[in-house]
Amino acid sequence: MSNHVATRTIRAACIVCFVGGIAGMIVASLADNNIGAVLTAGIISAIAAIVLLSVSTVTGTRRAPEFDEADAEIIEHAIQRLVKDGSDESSVRDVVRRAVELGRRTR
């Protein structure tokens, strides 16, 4: 299972538990005023909310800009090495530009 599918599955399960917990609190409160059932449904909703927040936080983070700068420097050194070995600089930079565009389209 890919990360994207797993994330969607976890989020859907959390939403179902959260909505079910709220419905459970309402039904248990109206049915027989059972405090234990209301608290259980409330705890289920709270745990689902915490898991949903955690998953959203963990999967939504991006790399720090410093890492992007380091990658850019590595690529620049590789281009300079290829040019030094005899490759045409404009052709090499065009290939890199196309690779970047392809990477952006496939995300």
Contacts in CASP RR format, 6 or more apart in sequence:
PFRMAT RR
TARGET T0000
AUTHOR 0000-0000-0000
METHOD contacts of the structure
MODEL  1
MSNHVATRTIRAACIVCFVGGIAGMIVASLADNNIGAVLTAGIISAIAAI
VLLSVSTVTGTRRAPEFDEADAEIIEHAIQRLVKDGSDESSVRDVVRRAV
ELGRRTR
1 9 0 8 1.000
3 59 0 8 1.000
7 55 0 8 1.000
7 59 0 8 1.000
10 51 0 8 1.000
10 52 0 8 1.000
10 55 0 8 1.000
11 52 0 8 1.000
11 55 0 8 1.000
11 56 0 8 1.000
13 48 0 8 1.000
14 48 0 8 1.000
14 49 0 8 1.000
14 51 0 8 1.000
14 52 0 8 1.000
14 55 0 8 1.000
15 48 0 8 1.000
15 52 0 8 1.000
17 44 0 8 1.000
17 45 0 8 1.000
17 47 0 8 1.000
17 48 0 8 1.000
18 45 0 8 1.000
18 48 0 8 1.000
18 49 0 8 1.000
18 52 0 8 1.000
20 41 0 8 1.000
20 44 0 8 1.000
20 45 0 8 1.000
21 41 0 8 1.000
21 42 0 8 1.000
21 44 0 8 1.000
21 45 0 8 1.000
21 48 0 8 1.000
22 41 0 8 1.000
22 42 0 8 1.000
22 45 0 8 1.000
23 41 0 8 1.000
24 37 0 8 1.000
24 38 0 8 1.000
24 41 0 8 1.000
25 38 0 8 1.000
25 41 0 8 1.000
25 42 0 8 1.000
25 45 0 8 1.000
28 34 0 8 1.000
28 36 0 8 1.000
28 37 0 8 1.000
28 38 0 8 1.000
28 41 0 8 1.000
29 38 0 8 1.000
75 96 0 8 1.000
79 89 0 8 1.000
79 92 0 8 1.000
79 93 0 8 1.000
79 96 0 8 1.000
82 92 0 8 1.000
83 89 0 8 1.000
83 92 0 8 1.000
END
